[in-house]
């Protein structure tokens, strides 16, 4: 494929010039010629949002920083999925929709300049904003009738402050992103939605610990995805698998399946490898091995609740190393974010099984070593009407930090589950779990039932 240099289109990497027109012109020229490579050399290239097309590769040289201008009016509405619901949201910083053979590669950086976005979100939350206020929010509200009833995960849906992800591929195939660094995302960082044949390799993703809702990688209703040798440190979950929320996710009906994760390191954040909480269309056939989670709140994390729906099945985790987690293994069907403790979702009584009742089964966790577990060695809570089934732990060792004063209730984010003082592996509504060569050190009871 022919390589085009952004400088040919009057681009300037001086950290001052707005290169939006240069990028748009270059990408349009590549599209009209049937494909090619857009090369971005060393420098700081300020720009508004970009759109990639089929047979296009964005190549970032070492020392290249594409810096996205944090002005809300630039990120005009596009049809997308935001926190598990199809709707209009702000244009991602880098976006490809309905394309094939699209790639981002190199040793450069995509910088979302997220600080202004995070601070705006915190201010809105701090003064109790519960409805659209700005022109951008009002415009989105007009495009999203009934948004008040859409489920959310706490990211700002009720305000229609639908911040842009840093990179999103929507309904694309043959997607590759390799080697680059992604940082300071306004919202979720890398978000493939409804994609097939996705390769993610050698990425570095960095968002500070105080950055709200900045998941590193969100694989959303995709099939045949490989994630290898990535290093991630963010303010929320690390590698996350999703498939839509509630009734809208059931309507769309696109599961997430055939996901392979290998050789990744996740530091800080809320979870290492995370399933959910948007689980409506199901998540199946996940294989993860040889990963390390350092200082993440949880290691393996499966989160859902009544109303979210979906079956989660055939998950295989092997050869994981975890250090200084709150809880190395959390399977939580009482996930609280975006809900009220008074909701019926959190009843300890068995409720009727409905289309929006989630189910979890066939989870295998093998050859795991977790040290410095600060809240507990494990938290596994199914529903009375839909217990966790076929849970298999073998050749695992968990060491609880006996000096930690963090209570077991911090193992995950839940409502409705009774408190306990025990820091072993807690099991609630788990059907015939299978344990083989599982050792829990530093807890008065290795297993806590109920």
Beta strands, then each sheet from edge to edge (+ up, - down):
strand 1: 3-5
strand 2: 14-18
strand 3: 36-40
strand 4: 43-47
strand 5: 50-51
strand 6: 56-60
strand 7: 64-68
strand 8: 77-82
strand 9: 85-90
strand 10: 94-97
strand 11: 100-106
strand 12: 109-111
strand 13: 167-170
strand 14: 173-178
strand 15: 181-183
strand 16: 190-193
strand 17: 196-201
strand 18: 204-206
strand 19: 217-220
strand 20: 223-228
strand 21: 231-233
strand 22: 237-242
strand 23: 256-262
strand 24: 265-267
strand 25: 271-276
strand 26: 283-289
strand 27: 292-294
strand 28: 298-303
strand 29: 311-323
strand 30: 327-332
strand 31: 359-373
strand 32: 378-381
strand 33: 388-400
strand 34: 425-428
strand 35: 430-431
strand 36: 434-441
strand 37: 447-449
sheet 1: 1+ 3+ 6+ 11+ 14+ 17+ 20+ 23+ 26+ 29+ 27+ 24+ 21+ 18+ 15+ 12+ 7+ 4+ 2+
sheet 2: 1+ 3+ 6+ 11+ 14+ 17+ 20+ 23+ 26+ 29+ 31+ 33+ 35+
sheet 3: 1+ 3+ 6+ 11+ 14+ 17+ 20+ 23+ 26+ 29+ 31+ 33+ 36+
sheet 4: 5+ 10+ 13+ 16+ 19+ 22+ 25+ 28+ 30+ 32+ 34+ 37+
sheet 5: 8+ 9-
end
